[in-house]
Amino acid sequence: MRPQVARAQKLASAPSRCLRPTTAPKRAFAHTARARQHQQVPHYEPPSPKDSKGNDARLSRFSKILGVSIGVAAAFGYSVYKHKKANGGAGGAASVGEDGFVKYRIAGREEVSSTCAIFTLRPIAGGKGVDLAAAEGGERAIRSVLFKQPQLQIARAYTLLPPEPGQAADELRFLIRKERGGEVSGYLHRLEAGAEVEVRGPNAEYVLPERVGKVVFLAGGTGIAPALQAAKAVAGEADVHVLWANRRREDCEGGKSDTVSAGASWSEMFAGWWSPFSTPGKEGKATDAAMVARPKGEIVRRLEVLKREGAGRVAVDYFVDDEDAFIRPIDATTLVRASFSPEAKPEGKNIMFVSGPDGFIKLWAGPKDWQNGKEVQGPLGGVLSKLDLRDWEVVKL
Ligand SMILES: Cc1cc2nc3c(=O)[nH]c(=O)nc-3n(C[C@H](O)[C@H](O)[C@H](O)COP(=O)(O)OP(=O)(O)OC[C@H]3O[C@@H](n4cnc5c(N)ncnc54)[C@H](O)[C@@H]3O)c2cc1C
């Protein structure tokens, strides 16, 4: 999911067509008005002609225009009334723009690391939020929404974090990384609590099938957000194994791996995998004990809640480049074939998700494709295409 320029341009170009501001006509109008002011042409009113019935033609034309104007105003008033009603009253009408973007307020911002924060959004007072149930697949869908950058009129997708216990139904939460030089992520990180933002959606990135056997998530950075959604959706009904790679420990503070020791690098566990985040040659791996002693980061805490909800069927392993524990040479087939819970449904679908920055996805599963202005999965490439994944479906998010 990480922004590469090609992706950024494509994402920007699609929505920008419908979001382009209407500055040009205003400028044209200003020009004409100014020109008129400087015109010193005397104004001449001809005598008013009569129609065939002897009426003042200008008057009858005026009454026709008046009638049409009243009709148009009434129709407009009715459509505004209908729009307001559909959006839950006066506040609702103001919350949804013509381009379908809905106004929210940043109700909270929780720093997860020096580059990542969890944003909590609430619809503006009296307004209605986006209809989450409208996404195809409902609760089984991995959902994202578009955030608008109003000055540049561009939009970017961000994945919803699954709701926490006690979270209001119309509240939305996101894990957003501030990309260096990133237009939309930079804009969002500059906003203060209480500021207005506009979002549109939801979009279903993937709908989990009814019967899921096992799920393996290769998540890089903020690619953990769809993993959280998927793990929540199938908690207790399928085996879920999340492999989460980060550049720095600060993004997954306090996270202790379930199956990979912090002291062991990936290379000791597997052969054939490599992380695009890798910074080879760095020394100084933290020990498991030291890891547990550290306070837990917010995403780590949420993963642990999911592990409890998953009743022993959710496992998480953490990989930090700076600790030389990056994903590199491994035997992926071991992970794919191994079953860590006896309840795994043999008849259920086995899915391997690869989610994260574009480079991460490309490396593991090959790049996504663009067809008719839409991003599609594209053929399986990268490391996974060389492995025997048997009947596993690979999904790029
Ligand atoms: C379905 C989906 C879900 C996503 N979910 C999340 C999520 O939950 N959380 C999250 O943080 N992200 C998520 N993303 C990524 C997100 O949509 C954005 O791509 C990301 O935030 C970067 O957008 P930006 O506008 O900030 O950066 P952009 O302005 O697009 O820039 C991206 C990068 O390219 C560089 N760049 C830009 N222009 C140039 C140039 N001319 N030359 C060289 N370099 C350049 C910038 O410096 C920056 O590092 C998701 C993406 C998708 C497709």
PDBQT file of the ligand as one rigid body, heavy atoms in Angstrom, charges set to zero:
ROOT
HETATM    1  C1  LIG A 401      -6.772  -0.067  -0.593  1.00  0.00    +0.000 C 
HETATM    2  C2  LIG A 401      -5.715   0.765   0.099  1.00  0.00    +0.000 A 
HETATM    3  C3  LIG A 401      -5.725   0.877   1.468  1.00  0.00    +0.000 A 
HETATM    4  C4  LIG A 401      -4.761   1.661   2.120  1.00  0.00    +0.000 A 
HETATM    5  N1  LIG A 401      -4.780   1.748   3.482  1.00  0.00    +0.000 NA
HETATM    6  C5  LIG A 401      -3.857   2.489   4.125  1.00  0.00    +0.000 A 
HETATM    7  C6  LIG A 401      -3.883   2.594   5.564  1.00  0.00    +0.000 A 
HETATM    8  O1  LIG A 401      -4.733   2.025   6.250  1.00  0.00    +0.000 OA
HETATM    9  N2  LIG A 401      -2.937   3.377   6.147  1.00  0.00    +0.000 N 
HETATM   10  C7  LIG A 401      -1.969   4.036   5.426  1.00  0.00    +0.000 A 
HETATM   11  O2  LIG A 401      -1.145   4.742   6.028  1.00  0.00    +0.000 OA
HETATM   12  N3  LIG A 401      -1.923   3.937   4.060  1.00  0.00    +0.000 NA
HETATM   13  C8  LIG A 401      -2.847   3.200   3.410  1.00  0.00    +0.000 A 
HETATM   14  N4  LIG A 401      -2.832   3.134   2.029  1.00  0.00    +0.000 N 
HETATM   15  C9  LIG A 401      -1.860   3.964   1.283  1.00  0.00    +0.000 C 
HETATM   16  C10 LIG A 401      -2.492   5.355   1.052  1.00  0.00    +0.000 C 
HETATM   17  O3  LIG A 401      -3.609   5.228   0.199  1.00  0.00    +0.000 OA
HETATM   18  C11 LIG A 401      -1.560   6.358   0.376  1.00  0.00    +0.000 C 
HETATM   19  O4  LIG A 401      -1.022   5.774  -0.771  1.00  0.00    +0.000 OA
HETATM   20  C12 LIG A 401      -0.420   6.818   1.296  1.00  0.00    +0.000 C 
HETATM   21  O5  LIG A 401      -0.921   7.425   2.468  1.00  0.00    +0.000 OA
HETATM   22  C13 LIG A 401       0.472   7.843   0.571  1.00  0.00    +0.000 C 
HETATM   23  O6  LIG A 401      -0.319   8.860   0.053  1.00  0.00    +0.000 OA
HETATM   24  P1  LIG A 401       0.200  10.374   0.077  1.00  0.00    +0.000 P 
HETATM   25  O7  LIG A 401      -0.778  11.183  -0.697  1.00  0.00    +0.000 OA
HETATM   26  O8  LIG A 401       0.497  10.791   1.462  1.00  0.00    +0.000 OA
HETATM   27  O9  LIG A 401       1.566  10.269  -0.670  1.00  0.00    +0.000 OA
HETATM   28  P2  LIG A 401       1.873  10.701  -2.199  1.00  0.00    +0.000 P 
HETATM   29  O10 LIG A 401       1.769  12.164  -2.366  1.00  0.00    +0.000 OA
HETATM   30  O11 LIG A 401       1.067   9.831  -3.063  1.00  0.00    +0.000 OA
HETATM   31  O12 LIG A 401       3.384  10.342  -2.278  1.00  0.00    +0.000 OA
HETATM   32  C14 LIG A 401       3.785   9.008  -2.085  1.00  0.00    +0.000 C 
HETATM   33  C15 LIG A 401       5.295   8.936  -1.984  1.00  0.00    +0.000 C 
HETATM   34  O13 LIG A 401       5.852   9.239  -3.244  1.00  0.00    +0.000 OA
HETATM   35  C16 LIG A 401       6.762  10.298  -3.096  1.00  0.00    +0.000 C 
HETATM   36  N5  LIG A 401       6.595  11.172  -4.256  1.00  0.00    +0.000 N 
HETATM   37  C17 LIG A 401       5.491  11.855  -4.622  1.00  0.00    +0.000 A 
HETATM   38  N6  LIG A 401       5.698  12.525  -5.752  1.00  0.00    +0.000 NA
HETATM   39  C18 LIG A 401       6.980  12.263  -6.126  1.00  0.00    +0.000 A 
HETATM   40  C19 LIG A 401       7.802  12.629  -7.211  1.00  0.00    +0.000 A 
HETATM   41  N7  LIG A 401       7.357  13.447  -8.183  1.00  0.00    +0.000 N 
HETATM   42  N8  LIG A 401       9.072  12.155  -7.257  1.00  0.00    +0.000 NA
HETATM   43  C20 LIG A 401       9.538  11.332  -6.301  1.00  0.00    +0.000 A 
HETATM   44  N9  LIG A 401       8.817  10.930  -5.252  1.00  0.00    +0.000 NA
HETATM   45  C21 LIG A 401       7.562  11.388  -5.169  1.00  0.00    +0.000 A 
HETATM   46  C22 LIG A 401       6.421  11.021  -1.824  1.00  0.00    +0.000 C 
HETATM   47  O14 LIG A 401       7.563  11.615  -1.252  1.00  0.00    +0.000 OA
HETATM   48  C23 LIG A 401       5.883   9.906  -0.974  1.00  0.00    +0.000 C 
HETATM   49  O15 LIG A 401       6.882   9.280  -0.228  1.00  0.00    +0.000 OA
HETATM   50  C24 LIG A 401      -3.770   2.344   1.366  1.00  0.00    +0.000 A 
HETATM   51  C25 LIG A 401      -3.764   2.213  -0.027  1.00  0.00    +0.000 A 
HETATM   52  C26 LIG A 401      -4.721   1.444  -0.657  1.00  0.00    +0.000 A 
HETATM   53  C27 LIG A 401      -4.697   1.327  -2.156  1.00  0.00    +0.000 C 
ENDROOT
TORSDOF 0
